[in-house]
Amino acid sequence: MAISLKLNGETHTVEAEPGTPLLWVIRDELKLTGTKFGCGVASCGACTVHMDGEPVRSCQTYIEDVEGAEITTIEKMEEDKVGAAVQQAWRELDVVQCGYCQSGQIMSAVGLLRENATPTAEEVDEYMYGNACRCATYQRIRAGVLRASEILEA
Amino acid sequence: MTANISRRGFLKSAAAAAAVLYVGATPDGAAAAGSSDAMLNPFVKIDSDGNVIAIIKHFEKGQGPATGLSTLIAEELGVTMAQIGYEFAPSDPQVYNNLFFGPFQGTGGSTAMANSWMQYRTAGANAREMLIKAAAQAWGVDAAGLDIQEGMVTGGGQSAPLGEFVAAAAEIAPSETPRLRDQTEWKIIGNEATRRLDSPIKVNGQAKFGMDVHLPNQMVVMIKRTPQRGGVVAGFDDSAAKDVKGFIMAMPLPTKHGVAVYAENTWAAMQARAAIEVDWDMSAAETRSSQEIRDEIMAALEAAPVYNVNKADTPAISSAVDGAAQVVEKAFYFPLLAHAPMEPMNCTIEQTAEGDIVLHDGAQMPTGPHMAYQQIFGLPAEKIHIKTMLTGGSFGRRATPDADYQVEAGLAFVMTDRSRPVKLVWDREDDIRGGYYRPATGHKVRVGLDADGKIAAWEHQVAGQSIMKGTAFEAFSVKDGVDHSTVEGLADSPYVIPNMAVGLTDTEKATSVLWWRSVGHTHTAYVMEVMMDMAAKAAGRDPVEFRLAYLEGGDKDAQRKAGVLKLAAEKGNWGNPAAGNVQGIAVHKSFGSFVAEVVEVSGTPADGIQIEKVTAAVDCGIAVNPDVIRAQTEGAIGYGIGHAMRDQITLDGGAVEQSNFPDYEPLRISDIKAIETHIVASAEAPTGIGEPGTPPSAPALANAIAQLDVQVAELPMSENGVSFV
């Protein structure tokens, strides 16, 4: 079926069967590969995107449920005030190692900071719990969110 | 991926062909340089616009070689980190080989910096000297008075960008012994301000990993694999898959270990694969359970060992233990573990119009698939090309001696008419269930203490599944029957332990086993360091003081090991935990580096342990990129502790019971509240850092928990009496 999808401010019409995860439409059809496949069962967070501004796991979000919604991916974060602050903090602290999970980490961090501009370390841990990083960059992810909060407050 | 550092290039005529200086080495290691990359595969190339590109012979899985090897070139050449870009090297086992591996290009054993240290500095220094000679000729001055700093050749009252001298420099012969910059001159090596060159593209979605390859008209192939190792395809029914939109075809692999399912895209491949029914012939398949494997290993520890690892007088040492004033003994068991890097295995193959084969892969050991593809495709080496992509982690998984997933992709491609590229994709379940695990291993140790509480004799037996035997790397690690990777870190530890006997018995491989971040040290450090604590306790001594007695007075390695132990104890506030907390400590040498860690925890094993802080001290020689060293130490600690806390791969009737992250639970952000890393200043050549932080992490945690009266000798901890918050 043809589905109208609003992604990063542009409307796309994609041909996809109901039940197709948004992740694979973004990656395979629209060729935006910043959103990653890690587990397929919403337990790692590498595929996190924003749906109407809220982080969702795109591997468990189905194409028929996103019609009319605004989907935003990592590729658009540079233009987002919070997104740009998080990316700056990530570069300052060299959060990344392999980097494969970091798009998802950043999309979740932006979700947190929009909801809570000045989180505590404990609140960061609670919110980011579902984003796995096998390189274990967690200490810098935590520091990165707190640094982004500082950048935004300045 | 390459930084455009041109300052003036855009002012030049676009029609002018840029001259390029390539500097590298010949296959026998002699310095080489020229003006064309047809002449050599270089380590650095510099064009007349001043663009400097380091060619990185190691793959980037997050451990930092793209930044680290670029640092060496930048330092010696005389450019800033903002003025250098990088590219991954093509496959060339003669020029881009790991100098510790022979004629084999590959990354592993924490060797990327250690083996490249002089090679890349020499290339950078040669480029500098050639550019300086060219400038001296142009200016009619003595080259001795010139230097390059921040990309500018300066001296003799003149200054110009290095790009101006590239064409002339390419005509100058490189030196076998260019002058390397002295440590006192260094501005980039050891610079705390250096940031990773791959950081910007990894925070904005632009980084391209193997999984991100989309070649025009490509097919995606997934393999429906045998649920038990050794099972083969007897037949299959793909009629239901034909209803999946985008399904193309299904064929058994020639190896019969699975059915290749081809589709137009990844989701269609997943759906089609799920719809295919396979009739498996399990007559030769693995059928054992984890309990049987454990029983075999623990029984082997009760019998005399097959191999006498350190040629010790075992009967005499055994008698010495028996006759000691006190005997401390313990048996340990370590389960199979999966690597589970974030990016599941994948690679993409295409055939060019000329009939060449191109593999796009996060290639940890390019020489492996390069050799395998010569056989699969019947082509000479020069007709096969490997494009190394960024990689979403490995921890050893991408370095299989049999190039497993690249061979799978090659076989899946060779079965087609080769008109369409084929991208092989594994999902997380394939990864967790697809074999290649840290071997299951057992240890049994008896330590005899004399009346003064000093170690009188140490009898140590290991039983487990050899990683190297039966593989192409057997000759690399196996001597006199002993696979060193099973026992590394025991008899060769810097501890000066009198009367030590180490024995080894190989047990049957239950599944494919593989090096896993820090290899044998994952279990040997645990056993050594838990035993050290148990012996210290029996002797009534402080664990740090007890260990130092077996290090101080020893050789240089022992001194360095003592150094990190003391530094970690000092920085970790050893002996003075916060109220209600307890501490554990461990120290270990691996891959030429020394790491000690203090783990401080709160809570109780019954109600839940919380890891409050890990304080690490690291001596890995000269710290080329200090912040990368800290990051690798943080990550290595998380990797070691996360698996020790709650992970294992278990088999039921030969089939892997775990399947994905919900039942192979990764370390999460809240599991460790803080990690602090201190680096020992050193003038020694750099050694490894990707792995050495892992070995001491789990025993330091175990030693902390032992203060709460739970001595964990079998992992994971969560299955052996310890709960975590």
Interface residues (C-beta under 8 A of the other chain):
Chain A: E17 T20 P21 W24 R27 D28 E29 K31 L32 T33 G34 T35 K36 F37 G38 C39 G40 V41 S43 C44 A46 T73 I74 E75 M77 E78 Q87 W90 R91 E92 D94 V95 V96 Q97 C98 G99 Y100 C101 Q102 S103 I106 A121 V124 D125 E126 M128 Y129 N131 A132 C133 R134 C135 A136 T137 Y138 Q139 R140 I141 R142
Chain B: E60 K61 G62 Q63 G64 R195 R196 D198 S199 P200 K202 V203 N204 G205 Q206 A207 K208 F209 M211 D212 H214 V220 K245 N265 T266 W267 M270 A340 P341 M342 E343 P344 L390 T391 G392 G393 F395 D427 R428 D627 V628 A631 Q632 E634 G635 A636 I637 G638 Y639 G642 N660 F661 P662 P666 L667 R668 I669 S670 D671 I672 K673 A674 I675
